[in-house]
Amino acid sequence: MFSYMEQGGLFPDLRQNATDEEVVQVLRIAIARGGRLPRMAEMYLSSVCAEHLLAELRTAELEVVHRGTKRLRE
């Protein structure tokens, strides 16, 4: 009767794609939690690692989405 694509509108997906900047920020914070180096070194290394991990996610064609409306804050 109705195609699958037409029925998709009945149950909208509330998730939103995360921006590259949001993904990098989350990864940077997670990586920097070690606390073994001076703060400036931690921030530099975690930023480099986060950007590399984001590039790998994109290369693997993975998509990062928010589960709800909550946004990351610094």
Backbone hydrogen bonds, N-H to C=O, Kabsch-Sander energy under -0.5 kcal/mol:
donor,donor_aa,acceptor,acceptor_aa,energy
7,Q,3,S,-1.5
8,G,4,Y,-1.0
9,G,6,E,-0.8
10,L,7,Q,-1.8
11,F,8,G,-0.8
14,L,12,P,-0.7
16,Q,66,H,-0.5
18,A,64,V,-2.5
23,V,19,T,-2.1
24,V,20,D,-2.6
25,Q,21,E,-2.3
26,V,22,E,-2.3
27,L,23,V,-2.5
28,R,24,V,-2.9
29,I,25,Q,-2.3
30,A,26,V,-2.2
31,I,27,L,-2.7
32,A,28,R,-2.3
33,R,29,I,-0.5
33,R,30,A,-0.7
34,G,31,I,-0.9
35,G,32,A,-0.9
42,E,38,P,-2.5
43,M,39,R,-2.7
44,Y,40,M,-2.2
45,L,41,A,-2.7
46,S,42,E,-2.6
47,S,43,M,-2.0
48,V,44,Y,-2.2
49,C,45,L,-2.6
50,A,46,S,-2.6
51,E,47,S,-2.4
52,H,48,V,-2.1
53,L,49,C,-2.8
54,L,50,A,-2.4
55,A,51,E,-2.0
56,E,52,H,-2.1
57,L,53,L,-2.2
58,R,54,L,-2.3
59,T,55,A,-2.4
60,A,56,E,-2.1
61,E,58,R,-1.5
62,L,57,L,-2.7
65,V,63,E,-0.5
66,H,16,Q,-3.4
